[in-house]
């Protein structure tokens, strides 16, 4: 068997042919009705996830009514102004097929990958990555991952086998990454391509034969790693392509101001501030066509949030705080849930506040919000709380509550994938495998 020297492979990569540039689909010039681009192409559809850890409070989140007239309980009050644009899903489960439920490690990865994790690992490709591969290739960033807390490993997006997409956890660093020196203002009059970028060469076209030869000599695990490597290279090429083209004007695009830098940590007061800044920057990143796919993780699965002046975490409270006999719930732990749901309402409000065509940015987006458990005190992975916000450019009916009655939560993932245009006919494995999207939410 031939052996490959890493340095030799890198030399061949750098000796490639001239870069090929693909024109992206710009959401810049609308038709007379404001419903499509001037070319007749529809406005771009975006997709995102919004994750919060440690679930909800029994009797305070899940509506008691199904259908369009679902009722708003206390923990859903922040979204009440947007009720017609948000659907609630309850009773959809992560099915374990006899495997143990690993607290904080099963619910989130189980929903995202459709696989009940056999151990403390991310077991496969998350459905957001599948969506990004399909619709995110003609923007600077195939997807953007963000964390409200100061933890770059706070992510539920990845390809499995230890390959996770790290999260940006600083609003200032996020702003610099998107709107810093490499950003080309689509509404600026003049455009001069950077000569350093023009000098870069296409990597993939130069090494096609070498890659195929190498693949024949690799095992399955190494082939997967090689595919991940070339996927990353494609993303770099797309970023270069975007920077070599003069972007067309984008009517909803307004360059945000750089936020202040501050230490985020895990104090909920700072996390709230960080999240609100990130939401505003992300909205403009979407409106300015820098990305079409995002993953916002406001806290982590084992929520490490604390209140200023206290060292007791949200997670610790869910275990140790007594249930108040009069209230029927843990009052201090529940305050963290309220804070998180307040931020979900803020996130939706920011997206809905960006006018785009005859609607809003939220209308042209589908956001899947979910947690990793229902009631954190017992770590159940049945009836995961899930919400859909937005209508994916009119492809999704909004404003309903649907009860799953023990159906696999993968039905919601498959629904989301088909709603944004993927030709995906099944998702998940074992009891989690499904071919049944929720067709009742399709417009």
N, C-alpha and C positions, 0 to 999 in steps of 0.2 A: 504493500500500500504506500502511495506517495505521501510524503509529509509536506505541510505547507508552512513556510516561515511567515509569521505575522508581518514582518517588515516588508517582505517581498509582495505580499498581497496588498499592503497599503501603497506601495510604489505603483502597482498596476492600477489601483483605484485613482491615484492622482494623475495618471497619464491618460485619462479618458478623452473622449471627443468633446466638441463644443456643446455647451448646454442647450437643451431644447426647452423652449418656453411655451406652455399652454395657457391660452387666454382663460381667465376665470369668468364665471357668470356674475356680472355686477348688477346689484339692485339699485341702479343709478337713475335711469331715465324712465319715467312712467308713461303709460298710455293716457289718453285723454280722460279716462274714468278713474285713474289712480289705482287700478286693480292689477296692473301687470307692467312689465318693462315695455319700452317703446317697440322692441323687436317682437312683442307678442308673448315672450316667455313669462311665466308666472314669477311673482316675487319670491325670493329664496325662502325656503323653510328651514328654520333652525331647530335644534334639539338640545336639551340639557337635562341634567339631574340636579336635585337639591336634597342633600342628605342631612338628617339630624339624628343623633344617637340617643338611645334610652327611651324611645317610645312616647307614650301618652298616658293620661290618667284615666282609669276606668270610670265611665259615667260622665266624663267631661269633654270627650273629643268625638267619639263615634255618634253620628246622627241616629235618632230613633226611627226616622222615616226614610224610605227609599224613594227613588225617582226624583223629579224636578223640584218637588216641594220639601226637600230635606231640611231639617231643622238645624240651627246653628247653636251648638253647645259652647260653654265658656272658652274652651281652648281653640275653637275655630272662629271666634269673634274677629280676630284680625283680618280674616279674609272675607268677612261679610259684604264689604263693598264690591267684591269681585265674584260673588257667588255664582253669577251666570257664566263666568269664565273658568270655574274650577269644579272638577268632579272629584267625589270622594269614593274611595274603594275600601271596603272592610271585609273581613271574612276570607281573605285569600292567604293561603298558608305556604310556608316552606315545608315540604314533605321530606321526611328524613330517611325513609326506607330502612328503619331499624338502626340507623347510625345515631351516635350521641349528639346532643345539642351542646356545642361548645359556646358558652356565654361570650357574647360580643364578637364571635368569629363565624357564626353560622348564618344568622339572619340576613345581614347585608350581602356577603358573598353568595349566599344561596339564591337570593333574588337576582343579583346582577349576572350570575353565570348560569343559573338554572341547574346547578349541581349542589347537592348537600355536601359541604366540605367533609372529607374523611378525617382530616386532622387540622391543625392550626396552620392552614395555608390557603392561598387563593387558588381555587381548583380549575379555572378555565378562563376563556375569553369573556369579558363582560359585554353585555348587550350595547352599552354606550360606545364601546370600541368598535363593534360591528357597524354601528350607525356612522361613526366618524370615518371608518374606512370607505363607506359608501358615499357620503355627502360632504366630507370635510377636505377632500383632496385639492380643491381649487382655491383655497384661502391660505394666508400666511401660516396659520396654525391649524393643524388638522383637528386638534381639540385643545381646550384650556382647562386645567385642573386647578382648583383653588381651595384653600383651607382657611376658615375663620380663626382657628387657633394656631399657635406658633408650632406647627409640626408638618414638615414636608412629607412625612410618611402617612399622613391622614388622607387616605385615598381608597376608593372602591372601584377604581378604573384600572384595568390591566389585561394582559394576555395570558395570565396564569404562569405557572412554572417559575414563580418568583419575579416575573416581569410586570412591574406595576408602574403606572404613570404618576410621578411625584407631583405634589401640589405646591403651588406658590402660596406662601402664607403672609406676605407683606403687601399691603395695598400699594405702597410706593414702588416696590420692586415689580409688581404686576403692571403698574402704569408705565414704568421705564421699559419693560419688555415689549409692550404693545405700542406705546406712543412715544418711545424714545428716539434715538438717532436714526434707526432703520425704518421708521414709519414714514410713509409717503401720504401726505394729506390729499385725499381724493378731490377736495374742493379748491386746492391751490392752482393758480394759473400756470406757473412754469413747472417743468419737470426735466431733470437732468439725471440720467442713470449713473449710478456710482461706478466709476471705472474699475474699482476693486472687485465688484460683483460681476461686471462684464467679463473679467479675466478668469473667473471660475469656470471649471469644466464640468460637464455632465459625468457623473460617476457611473450610474447604472448602465448606460449604453456601452461604456468602455469595457465592462467586465461581465457581460452576459455569458459568453462562452466559459470564462473562468468560473463563474458562479455555478453554471450547470455541471461542469466537471467536478467541482468541489462537492456539490449536493449528492452526486452519485456515491461519494466516498464517506458520507456522514450517516450516523445513526439518526433515529427519529428525533431524539431530544436536541441534537446539534442542528438538525435541519430547522427545527422550530426556532432556535436561537438565531440562525442565519436569516430566516424570514423576518424576524423581528428587527434585525440589524438593517436589512434593506428597506423595511417599512420606514424606519427612522431616516434613512437616506432620502427616500422619496419625499418625506416631509421637508427636509432641508432644501431639496430641489424646488419644491413648491414655494417655499419662502423666498428663494432666490428669484424664481420666476415672477412673483408678485412685485418684487423690488425693481425688476427690469422693465416693467410695463407702467405706462402712465395711467393711473386709475381714473375712471370716469367719475363725474360728480355724483355724490350720494346725498340725496335730499334729506335724509334723516341723520346724517353724520355731522356731529359737532364735537370738535376735539376737546376733551375734558382738561381741566387744570390738574397739575401734579399735586397729589395729596401730601400732607406732612408725614414724615416718618416717625414712628413711635414703637416702643416695645409692646408687642401684643400679649405674649404670654398666654395664660389660661383664665384670667379674670374676665368674667362675663361682660363687664362694662367695656373693657378694651376690645373683646371679641365682637361685640355689637357694633362698635365704631368701625372696626376693621371690615366687618362684613358689609356695612352700609356703603363704605367707600368702594369696596370691590364690586358691589352690585352696580354702582353708577359707572365705574370704568368698564365693566363687562358689557353693560347695555350699549355703550358707544363702540366697544370692540365688535359687537354684533352688527350694529347699525352701519359701521364703517367697513364691514365685510372683511374683517381681519380673521374671523373664525365663524363657523356655523354650529359648533358643538362645544359644550362646556359641562363641567362637573363641579358643583359647589358643595363642599363638605363643611358645614358651619362648625360642628364639633365632631368629636370622635365617637366610636361605638361605645366604648367604656368612658362616658363623658367625664373629662377631667376639668370641666368648668368649675370655677370657684367664684364666690362673691368677694368683692374688695374688702379686705380686713379679716377674711376667714380663710382657713386652710382646709376646711371640710369641702370635699368635692361633691358635685352632683351625683356621681356614681356612688360614693360612700353613703350619701343620704338615702338613696333608693333602698339600700340594704338596712341601714341602722335606724332611720327615723320611724317613729311609731305613727300609725295611722290615727289621726285625730277622730275620736268617737263621734263628735258632733258634725264635723265636716265630711267624714267618710274617706279622707285621703290624707297623704303626707303633705302638709302645707308648704314646707320649705323646698322639698324636692319638686313639688308641683310648680313653684314659682319659676324654676329653671325651664320647665316645659312652656310656661307662659312666655318667658323671654324668647325662647326659640320660635314659638309660633308667631310672636310679634315680628320677628325677623323674616319669617316666611311671608307674612303680609307685606312687609317692606319690600322684599325682593319682587313680589308680584306687582306691587305699585310702581316700582322703578321701571320695569319692562313695559307696563301698560301706559306709562307716561311718555314714552317715545312714539311720536306719531310717524306712521309709515304708510304711504299710500292712502287708502280710504279707511284704514284701521290703525292698529298700533303694533309695535314690535312684539308684544305678547301674543297678538292675534296670529302672527306669522311664525310662532314658536310653539313647541310642545315641551313643557317642563314636567318631568316625573319627579315628584317629591316623595320621599319615603324614609322610614326609620328601619332599625334592625330588630325591633322587638315591639310587642304591644305594651305589656306592663313590665317595666324594668325590674321590679322587685322579685319576679319569678322567672324572668328571662324567656318568656314564651316566644316561639317563632310562628305561632298561629295567629291569624288575623293581623298581619302586618299593616300598619297604617300607611296608606298610599294615596296620593292626590295627583291628578293631571291638571295642569294650568295651561291655558291657551288652546288654540284650535288648529295648529299646524297649517296655517293658511287656508282654513275652511274645511280641512279634511276630517276634523274631529268635532263631534257634538259635545258641548260643555254643560256644566251646571246640573249634574245628576249625582245621586248616591246609589252605588250598586253594591249589593251584598253578595260575596262570593260563596258563602256556605261551605267552606272547606276546600274549594277548588285551588289548584296550585297557583301560586303568585306569578309563575311564568306566563300565565295567560296575559297578564298586564304587560310584561316585557314584550311578548310577541305582538300585542296590540300596538304598542309604541313603535316598534320597528316597522310594521306595515303602514302605520299612519304617516310616517315620514318618507315612505316610498320604497322600502326594502322589499325585494322579492323573496321574503323569508317565509317558508311554509311550516316551520316547526322550531321549537326551542326547548332546551332542557334535556335531562336524562333521567332514566328510571321513572319513578312516579311523578317526577317534575316535568317530564316531556309532555309537550302539548302541541296540538295542531289547531287549537281553537282560540283565535283572538276574540275579543269582545266586539263582535260586529255591530252590536247595538249602539256603540259610541262612534261608529264611522258615519260621516255625513253622506 
